[in-house]
Amino acid sequence: MIEQLQQEINELHARVKILQQHIEELQQTCDHHFCGDSYFVKCTKCHKIEVLYY
């Protein structure tokens, strides 16, 4: 039972990693339309966030 759960967790981790890479690819090709405030802006199309103030 434990081994099956660990295998499922590993498969889900791999799937999440693939999805994160896909998001990054989409964000790189997006023609951003940023909205936000003086601390950060967020693209309304791809949801990429850029921090403006630390």
C-alpha positions as CSV (number, residue, x, y, z in Angstrom):
1,M,0.0,0.0,0.0
2,I,2.7,2.5,1.0
3,E,4.7,1.7,-2.2
4,Q,1.7,2.3,-4.4
5,L,1.1,5.7,-2.7
6,Q,4.8,6.7,-3.1
7,Q,4.6,5.7,-6.8
8,E,1.5,7.8,-7.3
9,I,3.1,10.7,-5.5
10,N,6.2,10.4,-7.7
11,E,4.0,10.3,-10.9
12,L,2.1,13.4,-9.7
13,H,5.4,15.2,-9.0
14,A,6.5,14.5,-12.5
15,R,3.2,15.7,-14.0
16,V,3.4,18.9,-12.0
17,K,6.9,19.5,-13.2
18,I,5.7,19.1,-16.9
19,L,2.8,21.5,-16.3
20,Q,5.1,24.1,-14.7
21,Q,7.4,23.9,-17.7
22,H,4.4,24.4,-20.0
23,I,3.4,27.5,-18.1
24,E,6.9,28.9,-18.3
25,E,6.9,28.3,-22.1
26,L,3.6,30.1,-22.5
27,Q,4.7,33.0,-20.3
28,Q,7.8,33.4,-22.4
29,T,5.8,33.8,-25.6
30,C,3.0,35.9,-24.2
31,D,2.7,39.6,-25.2
32,H,2.1,40.7,-21.7
33,H,-0.5,43.1,-20.5
34,F,0.5,44.0,-17.0
35,C,-1.7,45.5,-14.3
36,G,-0.8,46.1,-10.7
37,D,0.5,48.5,-8.2
38,S,3.8,49.9,-7.0
39,Y,4.9,46.6,-5.5
40,F,4.2,44.1,-8.3
41,V,2.4,43.7,-11.6
42,K,0.6,40.7,-13.0
43,C,-0.1,39.9,-16.7
44,T,-3.8,39.6,-17.3
45,K,-3.2,37.0,-20.0
46,C,-0.7,34.5,-18.6
47,H,-0.7,35.5,-14.9
48,K,3.1,36.1,-14.8
49,I,4.1,38.2,-11.8
50,E,6.9,40.7,-11.8
51,V,8.0,42.2,-8.5
52,L,8.8,45.9,-8.7
53,Y,9.7,46.6,-5.2
54,Y,11.6,44.5,-2.6
